[in-house]
Amino acid sequence: MFIVNQTIKGSGGLVMSWTEVLGFATGALCVWLVARQHIANWPIGIANNVFFIVLFAQAGLYADAGLQIVFIALAAYGWWSWTHGGGPGTAEALPVRRTTRTEWFWLAAAGAVGVLALTLLLSRATDSTVPFWDALTTGLSLAATYGQCRKLLESWWLWIAADLVYIPLYAHKGLYLTAALYVGFLALCVAGLAGWRRSLPAPGARTTLGATA
């Protein structure tokens, strides 16, 4: 852990830790590999999550640190599914669709309860200086992750909303390189939204789930 606790002083007096630099590098590489559907994105992504656990814990962003554990579990599942024949082919078999009213209700209800509970927990049990914003981004990220697992078009809007909070939040915490990385993620979310919208079935070709909404 010695190297990740060292700092780097850049031009203009900007100070970054090796944890942030390695998190930036593995995050960018992971996104590049995902775009090419390369299976190495999973171990690289897990490494990225580990660096962010350390980085966020040091910055007092405890909910974000805990969220990385959830992402590690999802990455492990994705790695398994890709190596056992359930990868890109299975994902393509699941059509992109709109979020139903019922799904919106449960996502909103679970999100509101989760954000409130996490805000209270962070306020009382940690030294977090931004408990609400930390909890809000956690709730948005989990809802967006669920939506992407189900290929819900609106999951991209949830990611965009989360990134718009993450960017100034990380800058406020002095994590400038991480904030810059999330600007890149924001651009990818916009591109993903456009791509998934083009993949929506024709209006007359309703999915089974969509027909039952």
C-alpha positions as CSV (number, residue, x, y, z in Angstrom):
1,M,0.0,0.0,0.0
2,F,3.0,2.3,0.1
3,I,2.9,3.3,-3.5
4,V,-0.8,4.2,-3.5
5,N,-0.4,6.5,-0.6
6,Q,2.3,8.5,-2.4
7,T,1.4,11.8,-4.0
8,I,2.4,13.3,-7.3
9,K,2.8,17.1,-7.7
10,G,1.9,18.3,-11.2
11,S,2.1,21.6,-13.0
12,G,0.3,24.5,-11.2
13,G,0.7,22.8,-7.9
14,L,-1.9,20.1,-8.6
15,V,-1.4,17.2,-6.2
16,M,-2.7,13.7,-7.0
17,S,-2.1,10.3,-5.3
18,W,-0.9,7.2,-7.1
19,T,-4.3,5.7,-6.2
20,E,-6.1,8.3,-8.3
21,V,-3.6,8.0,-11.2
22,L,-4.0,4.2,-11.2
23,G,-7.8,4.5,-10.8
24,F,-7.9,6.9,-13.8
25,A,-5.7,4.6,-15.9
26,T,-7.6,1.4,-15.2
27,G,-10.9,3.1,-15.6
28,A,-10.0,4.5,-19.0
29,L,-8.6,1.2,-20.1
30,C,-11.7,-0.7,-18.9
31,V,-14.0,1.5,-20.9
32,W,-11.8,1.1,-24.0
33,L,-11.9,-2.7,-23.6
34,V,-15.7,-2.7,-23.0
35,A,-16.2,-0.8,-26.2
36,R,-14.4,-3.6,-28.0
37,Q,-16.2,-6.4,-26.1
38,H,-12.8,-7.7,-24.9
39,I,-13.1,-10.1,-21.9
40,A,-10.1,-8.4,-20.2
41,N,-12.3,-5.5,-19.3
42,W,-13.6,-7.5,-16.3
43,P,-10.3,-8.0,-14.4
44,I,-9.2,-4.5,-15.3
45,G,-12.6,-3.2,-14.1
46,I,-12.2,-5.1,-10.8
47,A,-8.7,-3.6,-10.3
48,N,-10.3,-0.2,-11.0
49,N,-12.9,-0.8,-8.3
50,V,-10.2,-1.8,-5.8
51,F,-8.3,1.5,-6.4
52,F,-11.5,3.5,-6.1
53,I,-12.3,1.8,-2.8
54,V,-9.0,3.1,-1.3
55,L,-9.4,6.5,-3.0
56,F,-12.9,7.1,-1.9
57,A,-12.3,5.9,1.6
58,Q,-9.4,8.3,1.9
59,A,-11.6,11.1,0.6
60,G,-14.4,10.3,3.1
61,L,-16.8,9.2,0.3
62,Y,-17.8,6.0,2.1
63,A,-21.0,5.3,0.2
64,D,-19.0,5.5,-3.1
65,A,-16.3,3.2,-1.6
66,G,-19.0,0.7,-0.6
67,L,-20.6,0.9,-4.0
68,Q,-17.4,-0.3,-5.6
69,I,-17.9,-3.7,-3.8
70,V,-21.3,-4.0,-5.5
71,F,-19.5,-3.2,-8.9
72,I,-16.9,-5.9,-8.1
73,A,-19.7,-8.5,-7.6
74,L,-21.3,-7.4,-10.9
75,A,-18.0,-7.6,-12.7
76,A,-17.4,-11.1,-11.4
77,Y,-20.8,-12.1,-12.7
78,G,-20.1,-10.5,-16.1
79,W,-16.7,-12.2,-16.3
80,W,-18.4,-15.6,-15.5
81,S,-21.2,-15.0,-18.0
82,W,-18.8,-14.0,-20.9
83,T,-16.6,-17.1,-20.3
84,H,-19.6,-19.5,-20.1
85,G,-21.3,-18.5,-23.3
86,G,-23.6,-15.9,-21.9
87,G,-21.8,-12.8,-23.0
88,P,-22.4,-10.5,-25.9
89,G,-24.8,-12.9,-27.6
90,T,-27.0,-13.1,-24.6
91,A,-27.0,-9.3,-24.1
92,E,-28.1,-8.9,-27.7
93,A,-31.0,-11.3,-27.2
94,L,-32.4,-9.0,-24.5
95,P,-34.0,-6.1,-26.4
96,V,-33.6,-2.5,-25.4
97,R,-36.9,-1.2,-24.1
98,R,-38.5,1.6,-22.2
99,T,-38.9,1.6,-18.4
100,T,-42.5,0.7,-17.4
101,R,-44.5,2.8,-15.0
102,T,-44.3,-0.1,-12.4
103,E,-40.5,-0.2,-12.7
104,W,-40.3,3.6,-12.3
105,F,-42.4,3.4,-9.2
106,W,-40.3,0.8,-7.5
107,L,-37.0,2.4,-8.6
108,A,-38.2,5.8,-7.2
109,A,-39.5,4.2,-4.0
110,A,-36.4,2.1,-3.4
111,G,-34.1,5.0,-4.3
112,A,-35.8,7.5,-2.0
113,V,-35.7,5.1,1.0
114,G,-32.1,4.1,0.2
115,V,-30.9,7.6,-0.2
116,L,-32.6,8.7,3.0
117,A,-31.3,5.8,5.0
118,L,-27.8,6.1,3.7
119,T,-27.7,9.9,4.3
120,L,-28.7,9.3,8.0
121,L,-26.1,6.5,8.3
122,L,-23.3,8.6,6.8
123,S,-24.2,11.6,8.9
124,R,-24.2,9.7,12.2
125,A,-21.7,6.9,11.7
126,T,-18.9,8.6,9.6
127,D,-17.1,11.8,9.2
128,S,-18.4,12.4,5.7
129,T,-18.8,16.1,4.9
130,V,-21.2,15.4,2.0
131,P,-23.5,12.6,3.2
132,F,-26.5,13.5,1.1
133,W,-24.6,13.9,-2.2
134,D,-22.6,10.7,-1.5
135,A,-25.9,8.9,-0.8
136,L,-27.6,10.4,-3.9
137,T,-24.9,9.3,-6.3
138,T,-24.9,5.8,-4.8
139,G,-28.7,5.5,-5.2
140,L,-28.5,6.8,-8.8
141,S,-25.7,4.5,-9.7
142,L,-27.4,1.4,-8.3
143,A,-30.7,2.2,-10.1
144,A,-28.7,2.8,-13.3
145,T,-26.9,-0.5,-12.9
146,Y,-30.2,-2.3,-12.5
147,G,-31.5,-0.6,-15.5
148,Q,-28.5,-1.6,-17.7
149,C,-28.9,-5.2,-16.5
150,R,-32.4,-5.1,-17.9
151,K,-31.5,-3.0,-20.9
152,L,-33.8,-0.1,-20.0
153,L,-33.2,2.9,-22.2
154,E,-33.7,5.4,-19.4
155,S,-30.8,3.8,-17.4
156,W,-28.6,6.1,-19.4
157,W,-30.4,9.2,-18.1
158,L,-29.8,7.9,-14.5
159,W,-26.1,7.5,-15.3
160,I,-26.0,11.0,-16.8
161,A,-27.7,12.4,-13.7
162,A,-25.2,10.6,-11.5
163,D,-22.2,11.8,-13.5
164,L,-23.5,15.4,-13.3
165,V,-23.3,15.2,-9.5
166,Y,-20.1,13.1,-9.4
167,I,-18.0,15.6,-11.4
168,P,-18.4,18.6,-9.1
169,L,-18.4,16.3,-6.0
170,Y,-15.0,14.8,-6.9
171,A,-13.6,18.2,-7.8
172,H,-14.9,19.5,-4.4
173,K,-13.0,16.7,-2.7
174,G,-9.8,17.5,-4.7
175,L,-10.1,14.4,-6.9
176,Y,-9.5,16.3,-10.1
177,L,-8.3,13.4,-12.2
178,T,-11.3,11.4,-11.2
179,A,-13.6,14.3,-12.0
180,A,-12.0,14.5,-15.4
181,L,-12.5,10.7,-15.9
182,Y,-16.2,11.2,-15.1
183,V,-16.4,13.9,-17.8
184,G,-15.3,11.2,-20.2
185,F,-17.9,8.7,-18.7
186,L,-20.6,11.4,-19.2
187,A,-19.7,11.6,-22.9
188,L,-19.9,7.8,-23.2
189,C,-23.3,7.9,-21.5
190,V,-24.6,10.4,-24.0
191,A,-23.3,8.2,-26.8
192,G,-24.8,5.1,-25.2
193,L,-28.1,6.7,-24.9
194,A,-28.1,7.6,-28.6
195,G,-27.0,4.1,-29.6
196,W,-29.7,2.3,-27.4
197,R,-32.4,4.7,-28.7
198,R,-31.6,3.5,-32.3
199,S,-31.9,-0.1,-31.1
200,L,-35.4,0.3,-29.7
201,P,-37.9,-2.0,-31.4
202,A,-40.3,-0.4,-33.9
203,P,-43.4,1.0,-32.1
204,G,-45.6,-1.9,-33.3
205,A,-43.1,-4.5,-32.1
206,R,-43.9,-4.4,-28.4
207,T,-42.0,-6.6,-26.0
208,T,-43.8,-8.9,-23.6
209,L,-42.8,-6.8,-20.6
210,G,-43.8,-3.6,-22.4
211,A,-47.2,-5.0,-23.2
212,T,-47.9,-5.8,-19.6
213,A,-47.0,-2.4,-18.2
